[in-house]
Amino acid sequence: MHYKGIPFEDSVYKKGAQKIPGKLQCEYYDFGGEGVAYHDNDSINSGSGKLNPADGSYLHEFRINEAVDISFTKFRDPAIDNTPYNFVQPDKDQFYVGWTQPGEWIKYTIQVEKSGNYQLGLMFTSNKNGKISFAVNDKDVTGPIMVPSTFVAADTVAWRQWHHWNYIDNIASIHLDKGLQTFTIHTVDVGNMNYDFINFKRID
């Protein structure tokens, strides 16, 4: 069946299909809606328009009418995403996909510059040991991958356990052919993860 999704673009991001090698920003999943460009277990965006109230701003209303849950990193006092409990410091005001649950997925059209093997790095938070998998052109290419917990017992603010960021530079290695492909992130088990970006590095 022919894929009907199209690369994301808006007034800020105008580059179309994300280029590989490089960073795939997880919030820039394709247009196409439920069952085409993503599957979410409910129809509510828990970030844009809910946690982040609709006020006309780009940060608060990003993709507000879609079910994929999106928020952004907040550097505040008291701290949210800028705590000393981070394993890796994130960028400020960086969108991420959150509130993830098993069975959900998000799909991207990518432009691969050269065929080869690629090492994938993930910027994330993981309240518990979750599992994800990656698919290329709808074919699973990794099987379940453990995403280690970023829980820090020393942080006594319970909700902030979803805001301890980490980066793993080699969470998987996959083969990609040159040209336009689709790439899908599946939340396999546990959920409670936030996905900021995936870095694709060509290794041969």
Backbone as ProteinMPNN parsed JSONL, in Angstrom:
{"seq_chain_A": "MHYKGIPFEDSVYKKGAQKIPGKLQCEYYDFGGEGVAYHDNDSINSGSGKLNPADGSYLHEFRINEAVDISFTKFRDPAIDNTPYNFVQPDKDQFYVGWTQPGEWIKYTIQVEKSGNYQLGLMFTSNKNGKISFAVNDKDVTGPIMVPSTFVAADTVAWRQWHHWNYIDNIASIHLDKGLQTFTIHTVDVGNMNYDFINFKRID", "coords_chain_A": {"N_chain_A": [[0.84, -1.194, 0.0], [0.568, 2.202, -0.864], [2.358, 4.735, 0.775], [0.901, 7.489, 2.387], [1.67, 9.674, 3.818], [3.299, 12.896, 4.259], [6.313, 14.893, 4.285], [6.957, 16.901, 7.181], [6.451, 20.404, 7.367], [6.579, 23.835, 8.329], [5.997, 27.32, 9.176], [8.364, 27.862, 10.428], [10.097, 25.607, 10.301], [11.286, 24.618, 7.298], [12.377, 22.685, 5.67], [11.548, 20.22, 4.753], [11.755, 16.707, 4.066], [13.741, 15.112, 6.507], [17.281, 15.223, 6.654], [19.681, 12.664, 6.263], [22.992, 11.616, 6.811], [22.698, 13.041, 10.167], [20.732, 14.953, 12.563], [17.61, 13.704, 13.451], [14.809, 15.322, 14.238], [12.45, 14.637, 16.629], [9.908, 15.738, 16.886], [9.204, 16.518, 14.361], [7.618, 14.718, 12.88], [5.855, 13.126, 10.156], [3.232, 14.755, 8.223], [-0.122, 13.562, 7.983], [-1.669, 12.254, 9.773], [-3.572, 10.267, 12.191], [-2.948, 6.813, 12.146], [-1.636, 6.921, 9.746], [0.68, 8.74, 9.655], [1.241, 8.563, 12.289], [0.509, 6.69, 15.305], [-1.436, 7.164, 18.085], [-2.439, 6.515, 21.43], [-4.574, 7.911, 22.433], [-6.728, 10.727, 21.618], [-5.901, 13.196, 22.374], [-3.687, 15.921, 22.641], [-1.393, 15.993, 24.985], [0.486, 17.843, 25.674], [0.896, 20.367, 23.944], [-1.416, 22.901, 24.166], [-2.567, 21.833, 26.418], [-0.901, 20.877, 28.904], [0.802, 22.961, 28.264], [-0.646, 25.864, 27.963], [-2.96, 27.021, 25.458], [-2.073, 29.902, 23.898], [-1.504, 31.307, 21.698], [1.196, 31.28, 21.155], [4.121, 29.955, 19.519], [5.603, 27.918, 20.813], [3.779, 26.908, 22.705], [1.63, 26.044, 21.193], [2.415, 24.25, 19.26], [1.736, 22.014, 16.748], [-0.829, 21.547, 17.743], [-3.314, 20.471, 17.126], [-2.99, 17.792, 16.686], [-2.657, 14.353, 17.74], [-0.289, 13.322, 18.762], [1.756, 13.689, 21.533], [3.289, 16.589, 22.535], [5.816, 18.554, 24.005], [8.071, 21.014, 25.403], [11.479, 21.742, 26.32], [12.074, 23.274, 29.412], [13.692, 25.846, 31.001], [13.781, 26.843, 34.081], [13.211, 28.495, 37.289], [11.946, 27.443, 40.213], [13.847, 24.585, 38.998], [13.155, 22.755, 35.951], [13.714, 21.28, 33.343], [16.348, 21.803, 33.59], [17.892, 20.774, 35.664], [20.369, 19.662, 38.119], [20.278, 16.958, 37.988], [20.237, 15.95, 35.488], [21.679, 13.74, 33.109], [22.768, 14.451, 30.738], [22.861, 17.712, 29.51], [20.022, 19.237, 28.108], [19.048, 21.204, 25.185], [17.621, 24.455, 25.551], [14.128, 25.241, 25.29], [13.528, 23.229, 23.484], [11.641, 21.216, 21.418], [9.969, 18.12, 22.174], [8.798, 14.718, 21.893], [6.462, 13.301, 24.027], [4.878, 11.643, 26.893], [4.646, 8.976, 26.173], [3.329, 5.765, 25.219], [3.028, 2.164, 25.289], [2.652, 0.607, 22.113], [2.261, 2.861, 20.617], [3.338, 4.866, 17.786], [5.468, 6.799, 15.592], [6.064, 8.33, 12.462], [8.452, 9.12, 9.898], [9.5, 10.795, 6.936], [12.551, 10.406, 5.445], [15.588, 11.663, 3.965], [18.101, 9.994, 2.654], [21.483, 10.419, 2.216], [23.566, 8.759, 1.355], [23.994, 5.314, 0.736], [24.467, 2.888, 3.326], [25.774, 1.758, 6.534], [24.47, 2.881, 9.596], [24.993, 4.474, 12.69], [22.935, 5.001, 15.471], [22.034, 7.533, 17.685], [20.356, 8.481, 20.686], [18.526, 11.061, 22.225], [16.95, 11.495, 25.257], [14.424, 10.973, 27.87], [13.616, 8.652, 30.464], [11.427, 7.311, 32.499], [11.205, 4.786, 33.588], [12.702, 1.58, 32.84], [12.268, 1.484, 29.638], [11.174, 0.241, 26.377], [11.945, 0.472, 22.931], [11.57, 0.348, 19.322], [12.879, 0.396, 15.957], [11.82, 1.016, 12.622], [12.278, 0.646, 9.11], [10.922, 1.718, 6.172], [8.594, 0.435, 6.972], [9.478, -2.015, 7.912], [10.639, -3.842, 10.595], [13.774, -3.184, 11.932], [15.401, -3.499, 14.089], [14.35, -4.877, 16.318], [13.186, -5.114, 19.784], [14.546, -2.539, 21.832], [16.284, -1.747, 24.711], [15.712, 1.098, 26.677], [17.425, 2.777, 28.938], [16.6, 3.543, 32.348], [16.189, 6.885, 33.543], [15.681, 7.625, 36.045], [16.234, 9.242, 39.118], [16.872, 8.845, 42.338], [17.607, 10.734, 44.214], [16.381, 13.087, 43.498], [13.717, 14.581, 44.778], [11.382, 15.649, 43.844], [8.622, 14.476, 42.499], [7.317, 14.555, 39.891], [9.344, 15.461, 38.327], [10.899, 13.379, 37.58], [10.384, 12.715, 34.99], [11.944, 14.394, 33.571], [14.678, 14.131, 33.464], [17.373, 14.203, 31.557], [19.13, 12.262, 29.095], [21.71, 11.006, 26.918], [22.399, 8.544, 24.563], [24.864, 7.408, 22.508], [24.987, 5.257, 20.821], [22.598, 3.598, 20.383], [21.5, 1.895, 18.596], [22.31, 0.189, 15.507], [21.848, 0.443, 12.052], [21.053, -0.428, 8.618], [20.8, 1.711, 5.833], [19.385, 2.588, 2.717], [20.269, 4.697, -0.048], [18.4, 7.668, -0.75], [14.842, 8.546, -0.634], [13.242, 7.382, 2.241], [11.102, 5.751, 4.655], [11.031, 6.153, 8.166], [10.399, 4.793, 11.298], [9.534, 5.234, 14.685], [8.829, 3.094, 17.243], [7.085, 2.764, 20.259], [7.546, 0.285, 22.444], [7.412, -1.053, 24.965], [6.487, -0.363, 28.337], [6.709, 2.571, 28.109], [6.414, 5.987, 29.159], [8.484, 7.605, 28.314], [10.434, 10.293, 26.928], [11.18, 11.662, 23.764], [13.656, 13.379, 22.193], [15.649, 13.835, 20.025], [17.06, 11.873, 17.314], [20.231, 10.94, 16.441], [21.865, 10.328, 13.442], [24.627, 8.664, 12.378], [26.929, 7.965, 9.919], [28.682, 4.938, 9.558], [30.142, 3.34, 7.842]], "CA_chain_A": [[0.0, 0.0, 0.0], [1.371, 3.412, -1.0], [2.357, 5.6, 1.957], [0.233, 8.747, 2.074], [2.197, 10.772, 4.61], [4.213, 13.83, 3.6], [7.226, 15.481, 5.264], [6.502, 18.067, 7.936], [6.987, 21.747, 7.171], [5.73, 24.93, 8.788], [6.595, 28.632, 8.937], [9.698, 27.882, 11.034], [10.874, 24.513, 9.698], [10.902, 24.613, 5.884], [13.355, 21.855, 4.97], [10.958, 18.981, 4.242], [12.297, 15.436, 4.577], [14.951, 15.313, 7.295], [18.457, 14.714, 5.948], [20.495, 11.67, 6.946], [23.238, 11.682, 8.25], [22.298, 14.23, 10.895], [19.743, 14.784, 13.623], [16.185, 13.629, 13.177], [14.059, 15.913, 15.342], [11.303, 13.735, 16.765], [8.641, 16.464, 16.749], [8.925, 16.768, 12.948], [7.04, 13.548, 12.212], [5.149, 13.494, 8.928], [1.798, 15.014, 8.126], [-0.882, 12.416, 7.495], [-2.665, 11.959, 10.785], [-3.687, 8.992, 12.88], [-2.946, 5.614, 11.321], [-0.78, 7.129, 8.572], [1.961, 9.289, 10.104], [1.443, 8.193, 13.69], [-0.593, 6.122, 16.083], [-1.423, 7.546, 19.489], [-3.481, 5.759, 22.119], [-5.754, 8.762, 22.634], [-6.818, 11.791, 20.613], [-5.584, 14.464, 23.031], [-2.295, 16.334, 22.766], [-1.231, 16.279, 26.416], [1.414, 18.948, 25.83], [0.426, 21.586, 23.287], [-2.807, 23.229, 24.436], [-3.018, 21.268, 27.695], [0.127, 21.282, 29.866], [1.226, 24.272, 27.785], [-1.951, 26.408, 27.565], [-3.054, 27.712, 24.171], [-1.992, 31.354, 24.075], [-1.06, 31.881, 20.434], [2.643, 31.192, 20.967], [4.6, 28.792, 18.766], [6.005, 26.861, 21.738], [2.624, 26.332, 23.4], [0.602, 25.532, 20.282], [3.037, 23.471, 18.193], [0.983, 20.829, 16.319], [-1.838, 21.447, 18.794], [-4.489, 19.716, 16.678], [-2.633, 16.398, 16.442], [-2.715, 13.565, 18.98], [1.053, 13.067, 19.306], [1.934, 14.581, 22.678], [4.526, 17.347, 22.357], [6.119, 19.664, 24.895], [9.389, 21.586, 25.124], [12.331, 21.844, 27.502], [11.871, 24.54, 30.123], [14.734, 26.222, 31.957], [13.051, 27.696, 35.015], [13.608, 28.482, 38.689], [12.697, 26.195, 40.361], [14.248, 23.938, 37.748], [12.353, 21.691, 35.329], [14.625, 20.492, 32.503], [17.699, 22.334, 33.806], [18.324, 20.361, 36.998], [21.663, 18.961, 38.192], [20.052, 15.516, 37.879], [20.414, 15.54, 34.096], [22.896, 13.042, 32.711], [23.227, 15.318, 29.653], [22.032, 18.91, 29.506], [19.341, 19.464, 26.831], [18.909, 22.587, 24.743], [16.442, 25.158, 26.044], [13.01, 25.419, 24.348], [13.618, 22.179, 22.47], [10.466, 20.348, 21.388], [10.158, 16.674, 22.277], [7.607, 13.877, 21.963], [6.374, 12.756, 25.375], [3.683, 10.892, 27.319], [4.612, 7.81, 25.28], [2.706, 4.548, 25.73], [3.24, 1.001, 24.416], [1.778, 0.515, 20.953], [2.281, 4.104, 19.841], [4.441, 5.018, 16.845], [5.546, 8.031, 14.81], [6.76, 8.014, 11.208], [9.165, 10.227, 9.263], [10.148, 10.638, 5.642], [13.943, 10.848, 5.548], [16.366, 11.694, 2.728], [19.409, 9.408, 2.961], [22.429, 10.915, 1.217], [24.43, 7.7, 0.849], [23.72, 3.99, 1.308], [25.478, 2.414, 4.264], [25.373, 1.447, 7.901], [24.374, 4.093, 10.408], [24.875, 4.373, 14.148], [21.881, 5.884, 15.934], [22.097, 8.025, 19.057], [19.046, 8.944, 21.145], [18.384, 12.0, 23.342], [15.704, 10.971, 25.822], [14.234, 10.672, 29.279], [12.959, 7.349, 30.621], [11.071, 7.195, 33.909], [11.525, 3.405, 33.929], [13.384, 0.934, 31.716], [11.335, 1.269, 28.539], [11.69, -0.386, 25.162], [11.526, 1.019, 21.647], [12.156, -0.306, 18.152], [12.906, 1.23, 14.768], [11.462, 0.361, 11.367], [12.58, 1.358, 7.869], [9.929, 1.317, 5.165], [7.636, -0.425, 7.69], [10.094, -3.283, 8.293], [11.41, -3.757, 11.837], [15.197, -3.397, 11.65], [16.173, -3.569, 15.332], [13.758, -5.578, 17.448], [13.077, -4.259, 20.971], [15.769, -1.937, 22.355], [16.119, -1.21, 26.061], [16.057, 2.493, 26.934], [17.655, 2.709, 30.387], [15.921, 4.511, 33.199], [16.875, 8.096, 33.996], [15.189, 7.892, 37.401], [17.274, 9.613, 40.085], [16.201, 8.831, 43.638], [17.954, 11.939, 44.971], [15.438, 14.147, 43.136], [12.502, 14.292, 45.545], [10.219, 16.201, 43.141], [8.206, 13.265, 41.785], [7.024, 14.753, 38.467], [10.568, 15.809, 37.594], [11.525, 12.149, 37.082], [10.183, 12.693, 33.534], [12.727, 15.496, 33.005], [16.119, 13.872, 33.599], [17.766, 13.901, 30.176], [20.344, 11.489, 28.838], [21.995, 10.741, 25.5], [23.168, 7.338, 24.254], [25.317, 7.662, 21.139], [24.933, 4.042, 20.006], [21.478, 2.795, 20.87], [21.245, 0.887, 17.562], [22.959, 0.362, 14.205], [20.956, -0.044, 11.003], [21.443, -0.143, 7.239], [19.884, 2.559, 5.08], [19.67, 2.802, 1.306], [20.207, 6.082, -0.503], [17.129, 8.145, -1.274], [13.736, 8.733, 0.3], [12.805, 6.206, 2.994], [10.373, 6.085, 5.871], [11.645, 5.701, 9.416], [9.356, 4.801, 12.322], [9.86, 4.948, 16.082], [7.764, 2.386, 17.958], [7.176, 2.562, 21.704], [7.236, -1.145, 22.541], [7.078, -1.519, 26.314], [6.539, 0.535, 29.493], [6.407, 3.968, 27.816], [6.978, 6.958, 30.109], [9.722, 8.131, 27.745], [10.415, 11.47, 26.069], [12.136, 11.552, 22.662], [14.061, 14.68, 21.667], [16.157, 13.649, 18.664], [17.894, 10.71, 17.004], [21.362, 11.323, 15.599], [22.293, 9.294, 12.499], [26.038, 8.816, 12.016], [27.343, 6.903, 8.996], [29.857, 4.268, 10.125], [30.948, 2.733, 6.775]], "C_chain_A": [[0.879, 1.249, 0.0], [1.234, 4.294, 0.236], [1.831, 6.982, 1.586], [0.712, 9.916, 2.927], [3.125, 11.658, 3.804], [5.094, 14.49, 4.656], [6.648, 16.732, 5.918], [7.214, 19.325, 7.471], [6.042, 22.731, 7.834], [6.467, 26.238, 8.562], [8.005, 28.748, 9.5], [10.6, 26.832, 10.404], [10.403, 24.328, 8.257], [11.772, 23.687, 5.043], [12.785, 20.554, 4.437], [11.574, 17.75, 4.874], [13.614, 15.684, 5.312], [16.122, 14.555, 6.673], [19.279, 13.794, 6.848], [21.802, 11.504, 6.178], [22.837, 13.028, 8.848], [21.271, 13.898, 11.95], [18.338, 14.722, 13.05], [15.468, 14.177, 14.405], [12.711, 15.204, 15.46], [9.961, 14.437, 16.611], [8.251, 16.699, 15.293], [8.467, 15.502, 12.234], [6.149, 14.023, 11.063], [3.723, 13.984, 9.18], [1.109, 13.761, 7.587], [-1.913, 11.938, 8.487], [-2.61, 10.558, 11.341], [-3.768, 7.838, 11.891], [-2.103, 5.718, 10.071], [0.609, 7.577, 9.02], [2.251, 8.982, 11.567], [0.277, 7.348, 14.175], [-0.402, 6.543, 17.519], [-2.609, 6.884, 20.17], [-4.68, 6.587, 22.541], [-5.682, 9.919, 21.655], [-6.427, 13.153, 21.16], [-4.082, 14.708, 23.011], [-2.084, 16.786, 24.207], [-0.28, 17.434, 26.69], [0.854, 20.236, 25.272], [-1.066, 21.785, 23.534], [-3.335, 22.676, 25.739], [-2.024, 21.624, 28.798], [0.608, 22.694, 29.546], [-0.004, 24.969, 27.203], [-1.9, 27.177, 26.255], [-3.091, 29.219, 24.402], [-1.514, 32.048, 22.809], [0.425, 31.759, 20.178], [3.024, 29.898, 20.253], [4.94, 27.64, 19.701], [4.803, 26.162, 22.363], [1.63, 25.654, 22.46], [1.17, 24.693, 19.139], [2.253, 22.185, 17.947], [-0.162, 20.512, 17.289], [-3.021, 20.57, 18.406], [-4.186, 18.262, 16.348], [-2.455, 15.669, 17.774], [-1.349, 13.221, 19.556], [1.344, 14.132, 20.362], [3.298, 15.264, 22.611], [4.63, 18.439, 23.414], [7.501, 20.194, 24.531], [10.158, 21.731, 26.427], [12.24, 23.245, 28.099], [12.997, 24.739, 31.132], [14.125, 27.265, 32.889], [13.735, 27.684, 36.379], [12.331, 28.531, 39.523], [12.82, 25.418, 39.054], [13.237, 22.895, 37.283], [13.284, 20.794, 34.516], [16.085, 20.908, 32.685], [18.228, 21.977, 35.19], [19.725, 19.744, 36.969], [21.522, 17.449, 38.069], [20.098, 15.026, 36.435], [21.719, 14.77, 33.937], [23.582, 13.812, 31.583], [22.296, 16.526, 29.631], [21.352, 19.075, 28.146], [19.44, 20.926, 26.414], [17.624, 23.177, 25.322], [15.406, 25.305, 24.932], [13.076, 24.429, 23.193], [12.366, 21.314, 22.548], [10.874, 18.889, 21.571], [8.803, 15.98, 22.281], [7.584, 13.216, 23.336], [5.091, 11.982, 25.628], [3.537, 9.593, 26.509], [4.049, 6.587, 25.994], [2.978, 3.395, 24.772], [2.193, 0.937, 23.308], [1.752, 1.762, 20.101], [3.48, 4.126, 18.892], [4.335, 6.346, 16.117], [6.472, 7.792, 13.622], [7.297, 9.286, 10.546], [9.566, 9.837, 7.847], [11.554, 11.212, 5.773], [14.605, 10.79, 4.172], [17.778, 11.226, 3.061], [20.387, 9.777, 1.849], [23.256, 9.805, 0.584], [24.075, 6.385, 1.521], [24.838, 3.586, 2.261], [24.886, 2.065, 5.606], [25.467, 2.705, 8.757], [24.234, 3.742, 11.883], [23.871, 5.413, 14.615], [22.091, 6.242, 17.4], [20.771, 8.649, 19.445], [19.186, 9.894, 22.33], [17.012, 11.772, 23.95], [15.627, 11.192, 27.328], [13.451, 9.369, 29.357], [12.68, 7.125, 32.104], [11.329, 5.796, 34.462], [12.3, 2.825, 32.753], [12.364, 0.612, 30.627], [11.983, 0.54, 27.385], [11.089, 0.302, 23.941], [12.037, 0.106, 20.542], [12.073, 0.663, 16.988], [12.544, 0.393, 13.548], [11.853, 1.261, 10.205], [11.653, 0.812, 6.802], [9.004, 0.23, 5.713], [8.185, -1.809, 8.03], [10.929, -3.072, 9.549], [12.87, -4.094, 11.551], [16.037, -3.532, 12.918], [15.641, -4.575, 16.342], [13.712, -4.651, 18.65], [14.444, -3.818, 21.495], [15.475, -1.382, 23.744], [16.566, 0.248, 26.114], [16.205, 2.639, 28.447], [16.998, 3.849, 31.151], [16.814, 5.706, 33.517], [16.347, 8.538, 35.366], [16.371, 8.178, 38.327], [16.602, 9.761, 41.444], [16.462, 10.1, 44.445], [17.042, 13.118, 44.649], [14.092, 13.822, 43.776], [11.244, 14.919, 44.944], [9.728, 15.133, 42.173], [8.011, 13.482, 40.293], [8.276, 15.053, 37.654], [11.329, 14.568, 37.137], [11.33, 11.993, 35.578], [11.054, 13.736, 32.832], [14.221, 15.34, 33.246], [16.638, 13.369, 32.257], [19.064, 13.109, 30.108], [20.502, 11.322, 27.329], [22.838, 9.48, 25.401], [23.566, 7.421, 22.788], [25.277, 6.432, 20.247], [23.828, 3.13, 20.528], [21.093, 1.713, 19.864], [22.107, 1.197, 16.353], [22.066, -0.272, 13.155], [21.552, 0.257, 9.636], [20.367, 0.71, 6.587], [20.341, 2.654, 3.638], [19.535, 4.278, 0.965], [18.807, 6.422, -0.998], [16.078, 8.322, -0.195], [13.327, 7.407, 0.919], [11.84, 6.683, 4.077], [11.068, 5.437, 7.059], [10.612, 5.853, 10.517], [9.932, 4.45, 13.685], [8.646, 4.291, 16.721], [8.064, 2.39, 19.455], [6.66, 1.161, 21.989], [6.735, -1.537, 23.923], [7.292, -0.398, 27.326], [6.092, 1.953, 29.14], [7.082, 4.878, 28.824], [8.325, 7.493, 29.643], [9.441, 9.414, 26.971], [11.502, 11.309, 25.016], [12.414, 12.946, 22.109], [14.543, 14.543, 20.222], [16.882, 12.32, 18.565], [18.991, 11.185, 16.068], [21.801, 10.132, 14.752], [23.727, 9.591, 12.074], [26.443, 7.655, 11.12], [28.648, 6.288, 9.49], [30.614, 3.431, 9.1], [30.437, 3.192, 5.423]], "O_chain_A": [[1.828, 1.341, 0.778], [0.122, 4.567, 0.689], [2.261, 7.574, 0.595], [0.216, 11.032, 2.778], [3.676, 11.232, 2.788], [4.674, 14.634, 5.804], [5.943, 17.515, 5.282], [8.418, 19.318, 7.214], [4.836, 22.491, 7.897], [7.46, 26.27, 7.834], [8.763, 29.631, 9.097], [11.731, 27.127, 10.017], [9.263, 23.93, 8.017], [11.892, 23.881, 3.833], [13.486, 19.839, 3.722], [11.88, 17.739, 6.067], [14.494, 16.379, 4.805], [15.984, 13.415, 6.23], [19.536, 14.092, 8.015], [21.747, 11.267, 4.971], [22.662, 14.016, 8.136], [20.97, 12.733, 12.208], [17.931, 15.58, 12.266], [15.511, 13.577, 15.479], [11.929, 15.174, 14.51], [8.973, 13.801, 16.244], [7.102, 17.039, 15.009], [8.884, 15.241, 11.105], [5.745, 15.184, 11.016], [3.104, 13.672, 10.197], [1.701, 12.998, 6.825], [-2.902, 11.303, 8.121], [-1.726, 9.768, 11.01], [-4.542, 7.869, 10.934], [-1.871, 4.715, 9.396], [1.597, 6.878, 8.792], [3.385, 9.128, 12.024], [-0.785, 7.294, 13.555], [0.654, 6.316, 18.109], [-3.663, 6.71, 19.559], [-5.697, 6.035, 22.962], [-4.69, 10.077, 20.944], [-6.602, 14.164, 20.479], [-3.297, 13.814, 23.325], [-2.554, 17.854, 24.598], [-0.237, 17.952, 27.806], [0.393, 21.098, 26.02], [-1.882, 20.943, 23.159], [-4.45, 23.013, 26.138], [-2.261, 22.566, 29.555], [0.797, 23.516, 30.443], [-0.375, 24.696, 26.061], [-0.936, 27.889, 25.971], [-4.018, 29.743, 25.019], [-1.162, 33.227, 22.833], [0.886, 32.1, 19.088], [2.338, 28.882, 20.37], [4.598, 26.494, 19.41], [4.817, 24.942, 22.53], [0.87, 24.785, 22.886], [0.477, 24.451, 18.151], [2.123, 21.357, 18.849], [-0.42, 19.351, 17.606], [-3.666, 19.985, 19.277], [-5.034, 17.568, 15.788], [-2.145, 16.28, 18.796], [-1.256, 12.86, 20.729], [1.194, 15.328, 20.11], [4.335, 14.6, 22.629], [3.666, 19.154, 23.686], [8.04, 19.862, 23.475], [9.567, 21.83, 27.502], [12.318, 24.252, 27.395], [13.221, 23.901, 32.004], [13.976, 28.43, 32.52], [14.707, 26.961, 36.596], [11.675, 29.572, 39.548], [12.013, 25.572, 38.137], [12.564, 22.246, 38.084], [13.607, 19.683, 34.938], [16.962, 20.398, 31.988], [18.928, 22.772, 35.817], [20.208, 19.349, 35.907], [22.522, 16.731, 38.049], [20.01, 13.824, 36.184], [22.733, 15.106, 34.55], [24.808, 13.828, 31.481], [21.078, 16.375, 29.724], [22.035, 19.057, 27.122], [19.863, 21.778, 27.196], [16.653, 22.455, 25.551], [15.763, 25.475, 23.767], [12.721, 24.758, 22.061], [12.056, 20.747, 23.596], [11.966, 18.477, 21.181], [7.787, 16.582, 22.629], [8.582, 12.634, 23.76], [4.322, 11.701, 24.709], [2.421, 9.172, 26.203], [4.255, 6.391, 27.192], [3.142, 3.616, 23.572], [1.008, 1.18, 23.537], [1.268, 1.726, 18.97], [4.504, 3.493, 19.152], [3.262, 6.943, 16.034], [7.514, 7.148, 13.744], [6.696, 10.358, 10.619], [9.927, 8.688, 7.59], [11.727, 12.366, 6.166], [14.235, 9.977, 3.325], [18.557, 11.959, 3.671], [20.144, 9.482, 0.679], [23.612, 9.891, -0.591], [23.876, 6.339, 2.735], [26.006, 3.902, 2.034], [23.67, 2.073, 5.796], [26.415, 3.483, 8.652], [23.475, 2.853, 12.269], [23.94, 6.574, 14.21], [22.299, 5.37, 18.244], [20.123, 9.286, 18.614], [19.865, 9.589, 23.31], [16.006, 11.845, 23.243], [16.612, 11.545, 27.976], [12.714, 9.021, 28.435], [13.584, 6.791, 32.87], [11.63, 5.631, 35.644], [12.529, 3.523, 31.764], [11.68, -0.409, 30.689], [13.181, 0.256, 27.403], [9.912, 0.662, 23.914], [12.836, -0.797, 20.789], [11.305, 1.625, 17.016], [12.909, -0.778, 13.45], [11.772, 2.486, 10.3], [11.6, -0.394, 6.557], [8.677, -0.743, 5.034], [7.415, -2.693, 8.405], [11.821, -2.225, 9.57], [13.174, -5.152, 11.0], [17.258, -3.665, 12.835], [16.413, -5.084, 17.155], [14.155, -3.507, 18.554], [15.375, -4.618, 21.59], [14.518, -0.629, 23.925], [17.656, 0.591, 25.656], [15.205, 2.626, 29.165], [16.865, 4.966, 30.651], [18.019, 5.567, 33.731], [16.545, 9.679, 35.784], [17.37, 7.459, 38.323], [15.846, 10.707, 41.666], [15.636, 10.496, 45.267], [16.939, 14.053, 45.444], [13.41, 12.887, 43.355], [10.151, 14.739, 45.482], [10.351, 14.907, 41.135], [8.489, 12.676, 39.494], [8.271, 14.917, 36.43], [12.3, 14.682, 36.388], [12.043, 11.213, 34.948], [10.917, 13.941, 31.626], [14.954, 16.329, 33.233], [16.368, 12.232, 31.87], [19.961, 13.263, 30.937], [19.546, 11.477, 26.569], [23.864, 9.355, 26.07], [22.701, 7.495, 21.916], [25.508, 6.538, 19.043], [24.086, 2.043, 21.043], [20.441, 0.732, 20.222], [22.579, 2.321, 16.187], [21.581, -1.389, 13.335], [22.446, 1.093, 9.509], [19.173, 0.467, 6.763], [21.533, 2.785, 3.362], [18.785, 5.013, 1.608], [18.118, 5.587, -1.583], [16.373, 8.258, 0.998], [13.094, 6.427, 0.212], [11.77, 7.875, 4.378], [11.613, 4.336, 6.97], [10.01, 6.917, 10.661], [10.708, 3.506, 13.828], [7.559, 4.869, 16.738], [9.174, 2.055, 19.868], [5.477, 0.878, 21.799], [5.752, -2.267, 24.046], [8.196, 0.423, 27.165], [5.196, 2.494, 29.789], [8.184, 4.59, 29.291], [9.198, 7.797, 30.455], [8.352, 9.6, 26.429], [12.612, 10.874, 25.324], [11.507, 13.615, 21.613], [13.918, 15.073, 19.304], [17.267, 11.719, 19.568], [18.71, 11.767, 15.021], [22.076, 9.055, 15.28], [24.007, 10.635, 11.485], [26.318, 6.494, 11.509], [29.601, 7.002, 9.804], [31.645, 2.853, 9.443], [30.978, 2.795, 4.391]]}, "name": "protein", "num_of_chains": 1, "seq": "MHYKGIPFEDSVYKKGAQKIPGKLQCEYYDFGGEGVAYHDNDSINSGSGKLNPADGSYLHEFRINEAVDISFTKFRDPAIDNTPYNFVQPDKDQFYVGWTQPGEWIKYTIQVEKSGNYQLGLMFTSNKNGKISFAVNDKDVTGPIMVPSTFVAADTVAWRQWHHWNYIDNIASIHLDKGLQTFTIHTVDVGNMNYDFINFKRID"}
